[in-house]
Amino acid sequence: NTAADGPCAELGLQDLKERAFQHIVKSLTVDTVVHEVFSAFSAAFEDVRKVELQYMSEHWNDVRKGAMLNIGQFLRSGRYPGFDDGAFVPDACIVRATLTD
């Protein structure tokens, strides 16, 4: 699934879809990206997840010192349904494996 498969595409609102996507991209911060990338929304929209993973990669030194410190307990508690998505687990493993010191 991509954001193009969502309600905006169904209604023929390509401009609205693009504006919403750009808003999501511009709203990412080192404090929020970890929670966003593991969310059900990101699991549903592959293009959003890819942008979030790229942002997390580009800002890894700051991300790992902040929000990433507590993410393990949230993942184990099942708080992030996107992490349970089988297609997402390899991406999460790649992030962990490639972004370590």
C-alpha positions in Angstrom: 0.0 0.0 0.0 1.0 3.6 -0.6 -0.6 6.9 0.3 -1.8 6.9 -3.4 -4.1 4.0 -2.5 -5.8 6.0 0.3 -9.0 8.2 0.3 -7.4 11.1 -1.6 -6.7 8.8 -4.6 -10.1 7.2 -4.5 -11.7 10.7 -4.7 -9.3 11.9 -7.4 -7.7 14.4 -5.0 -4.0 14.0 -6.1 -3.1 17.5 -5.0 -4.6 17.0 -1.6 -2.7 13.7 -1.2 0.6 15.4 -2.2 0.0 18.3 0.2 -0.8 15.9 3.0 2.4 13.9 2.3 4.5 17.0 2.2 3.0 18.1 5.6 4.0 14.7 7.1 7.5 15.0 5.7 8.0 18.6 7.0 6.6 17.6 10.4 9.2 15.0 11.2 11.5 15.7 14.1 14.2 13.6 15.9 11.7 13.5 18.8 8.8 12.1 16.8 10.2 10.0 14.0 10.8 6.9 16.1 7.1 6.8 17.2 5.9 7.6 13.7 8.0 5.0 11.9 6.5 2.2 14.2 2.9 3.5 13.9 0.1 1.7 12.2 -0.2 4.6 9.8 3.3 4.2 8.6 2.8 0.4 8.3 -0.3 1.2 6.0 1.5 3.7 3.8 4.8 2.4 2.5 5.9 5.7 0.9 5.5 7.5 4.3 7.4 4.8 6.1 10.3 5.0 3.6 10.6 8.8 4.2 10.5 8.3 7.9 13.2 5.6 7.8 15.3 7.9 5.6 14.9 10.8 8.0 15.7 8.5 11.0 18.9 7.4 9.1 20.0 10.9 8.3 19.5 12.1 12.0 20.5 8.8 13.6 23.0 10.3 16.1 20.3 12.6 17.6 17.5 10.0 17.3 19.5 7.2 19.1 20.2 9.5 22.0 16.6 10.6 22.5 13.4 8.7 21.5 15.2 5.5 20.6 16.3 4.9 24.2 12.8 4.0 25.3 11.4 2.4 22.1 12.2 -1.2 23.2 9.7 -1.2 26.0 7.0 0.2 23.7 7.6 -2.4 21.1 7.5 -5.2 23.6 4.2 -3.9 25.0 2.6 -4.1 21.6 2.0 -0.3 21.5 3.2 -0.1 17.9 1.0 -2.3 15.7 3.1 -1.3 12.7 6.1 -3.2 14.1 4.0 -6.4 14.1 3.5 -6.1 10.3 5.6 -8.9 8.8 6.7 -6.6 5.9 7.9 -4.0 8.3 10.1 -6.2 10.5 12.9 -6.6 8.0 13.0 -2.8 7.6 13.2 -2.3 11.3 16.0 -4.9 11.5 17.9 -3.2 8.7 17.6 0.1 10.5 18.9 -1.4 13.7 21.7 -3.2 12.0 22.9 -0.4 9.7 22.5 2.5 12.0 24.6 1.3 14.9 28.0 2.8 15.7 
